[in-house]
Amino acid sequence: MTSINNFKPGSPHRFKGISNGEQFDITAQNIFFAAGLYTVNIYRSAGFQPPQDYWLKGNYFTLNRSGPFSRLIYPVPLEGGLGVHVTIDMGGQTRFGPDTQAIETENYDVDPSRSMKFETSIRKYWPGLSDNSLLPGYAGIRPKLKTAGGGAADFIIDGPEQLGFEGLVVLHGIESPGLTSSLSLGEAAYTTMFGNA
Ligand SMILES: Cc1cc2nc3c(=O)[nH]c(=O)nc-3n(C[C@H](O)[C@H](O)[C@H](O)COP(=O)(O)OP(=O)(O)OC[C@H]3O[C@@H](n4cnc5c(N)ncnc54)[C@H](O)[C@@H]3O)c2cc1C
């Protein structure tokens, strides 16, 4: 499935989209939606008022040689993110990130000029970082939820009680550490849909 572009909650729920270039039209009794950045569109197409959200891009830079680190280094967290920390990927390459960059359109390019801010952050725990050692790596985008007053809000698992439809669960604002917590999130989503087994 490449895209769901129309969703009508009901009994059963009905959704339409495009898969491999072909239109599809599916009905289902139970649906879990976890559409990341585009979960607001699922809410809207179903006629619900979506929670307010905004996007924060997280950029990564890699070190252009082998680094001195043998374990992960996490500085004190910042507003909106964990701070520029060190991870070592499966190939042994040292990478730094992510930072936090407010954005309005989806774009995964890493702007090389951001490396100066990275150097400043990294030198707080690794003063030995030499100039021009960082290469643009990759980027991801977090969906962040806001309260009505504009403050930071936690992620949401909306179910039949909040949405008013049986068999419908929507996960929204699932950001770090959503991947690490995926089993717990799955359990919470299941319980929201079916109650305690
Ligand atoms: C920079 C960065 C660093 C992170 N680091 C960590 C970390 O160290 N540890 C950790 O645990 N988590 C981390 N996370 C968070 C983790 O990546 C997310 O919590 C997790 O990916 C959320 O999963 P999801 O399934 O809700 O959304 P996503 O992973 O975004 O998946 C949503 C899916 O829905 C699809 N989709 C959207 N709209 C439609 C549509 N209309 N039709 C069909 N498909 C659609 C998208 O293509 C996508 O495949 C990080 C995130 C970022 C951005």
PDBQT file of the ligand as one rigid body, heavy atoms in Angstrom, charges set to zero:
ROOT
HETATM    1  C1  LIG A 201      15.639  12.216  14.173  1.00  0.00    +0.000 C 
HETATM    2  C2  LIG A 201      14.912  11.137  14.916  1.00  0.00    +0.000 A 
HETATM    3  C3  LIG A 201      15.574  10.309  15.813  1.00  0.00    +0.000 A 
HETATM    4  C4  LIG A 201      14.901   9.314  16.491  1.00  0.00    +0.000 A 
HETATM    5  N1  LIG A 201      15.603   8.521  17.351  1.00  0.00    +0.000 NA
HETATM    6  C5  LIG A 201      14.965   7.525  18.002  1.00  0.00    +0.000 A 
HETATM    7  C6  LIG A 201      15.683   6.659  18.877  1.00  0.00    +0.000 A 
HETATM    8  O1  LIG A 201      16.897   6.783  19.048  1.00  0.00    +0.000 OA
HETATM    9  N2  LIG A 201      15.011   5.688  19.533  1.00  0.00    +0.000 N 
HETATM   10  C7  LIG A 201      13.669   5.519  19.363  1.00  0.00    +0.000 A 
HETATM   11  O2  LIG A 201      13.109   4.636  19.990  1.00  0.00    +0.000 OA
HETATM   12  N3  LIG A 201      12.963   6.325  18.527  1.00  0.00    +0.000 NA
HETATM   13  C8  LIG A 201      13.581   7.316  17.845  1.00  0.00    +0.000 A 
HETATM   14  N4  LIG A 201      12.881   8.134  17.019  1.00  0.00    +0.000 N 
HETATM   15  C9  LIG A 201      11.423   8.029  16.984  1.00  0.00    +0.000 C 
HETATM   16  C10 LIG A 201      10.881   6.942  16.093  1.00  0.00    +0.000 C 
HETATM   17  O3  LIG A 201      11.482   7.034  14.820  1.00  0.00    +0.000 OA
HETATM   18  C11 LIG A 201       9.358   7.181  15.986  1.00  0.00    +0.000 C 
HETATM   19  O4  LIG A 201       8.789   7.231  17.294  1.00  0.00    +0.000 OA
HETATM   20  C12 LIG A 201       8.672   6.082  15.218  1.00  0.00    +0.000 C 
HETATM   21  O5  LIG A 201       9.192   5.998  13.912  1.00  0.00    +0.000 OA
HETATM   22  C13 LIG A 201       7.166   6.390  15.132  1.00  0.00    +0.000 C 
HETATM   23  O6  LIG A 201       6.541   5.313  14.471  1.00  0.00    +0.000 OA
HETATM   24  P1  LIG A 201       5.164   5.505  13.726  1.00  0.00    +0.000 P 
HETATM   25  O7  LIG A 201       4.836   4.141  13.185  1.00  0.00    +0.000 OA
HETATM   26  O8  LIG A 201       4.178   6.180  14.629  1.00  0.00    +0.000 OA
HETATM   27  O9  LIG A 201       5.447   6.535  12.541  1.00  0.00    +0.000 OA
HETATM   28  P2  LIG A 201       6.423   6.402  11.293  1.00  0.00    +0.000 P 
HETATM   29  O10 LIG A 201       7.615   5.580  11.604  1.00  0.00    +0.000 OA
HETATM   30  O11 LIG A 201       6.609   7.805  10.792  1.00  0.00    +0.000 OA
HETATM   31  O12 LIG A 201       5.546   5.573  10.247  1.00  0.00    +0.000 OA
HETATM   32  C14 LIG A 201       4.396   6.131   9.648  1.00  0.00    +0.000 C 
HETATM   33  C15 LIG A 201       4.177   5.419   8.329  1.00  0.00    +0.000 C 
HETATM   34  O13 LIG A 201       2.912   5.802   7.783  1.00  0.00    +0.000 OA
HETATM   35  C16 LIG A 201       3.068   6.026   6.398  1.00  0.00    +0.000 C 
HETATM   36  N5  LIG A 201       1.990   6.919   5.952  1.00  0.00    +0.000 N 
HETATM   37  C17 LIG A 201       1.763   8.213   6.276  1.00  0.00    +0.000 A 
HETATM   38  N6  LIG A 201       0.664   8.697   5.663  1.00  0.00    +0.000 NA
HETATM   39  C18 LIG A 201       0.173   7.682   4.921  1.00  0.00    +0.000 A 
HETATM   40  C19 LIG A 201      -0.956   7.551   4.050  1.00  0.00    +0.000 A 
HETATM   41  N7  LIG A 201      -1.813   8.538   3.818  1.00  0.00    +0.000 N 
HETATM   42  N8  LIG A 201      -1.153   6.352   3.447  1.00  0.00    +0.000 NA
HETATM   43  C20 LIG A 201      -0.326   5.302   3.673  1.00  0.00    +0.000 A 
HETATM   44  N9  LIG A 201       0.770   5.367   4.487  1.00  0.00    +0.000 NA
HETATM   45  C21 LIG A 201       1.004   6.541   5.098  1.00  0.00    +0.000 A 
HETATM   46  C22 LIG A 201       4.456   6.656   6.284  1.00  0.00    +0.000 C 
HETATM   47  O14 LIG A 201       4.940   6.533   4.967  1.00  0.00    +0.000 OA
HETATM   48  C23 LIG A 201       5.229   5.812   7.280  1.00  0.00    +0.000 C 
HETATM   49  O15 LIG A 201       5.732   4.648   6.681  1.00  0.00    +0.000 OA
HETATM   50  C24 LIG A 201      13.519   9.125  16.295  1.00  0.00    +0.000 A 
HETATM   51  C25 LIG A 201      12.843   9.950  15.379  1.00  0.00    +0.000 A 
HETATM   52  C26 LIG A 201      13.530  10.941  14.703  1.00  0.00    +0.000 A 
HETATM   53  C27 LIG A 201      12.790  11.810  13.717  1.00  0.00    +0.000 C 
ENDROOT
TORSDOF 0
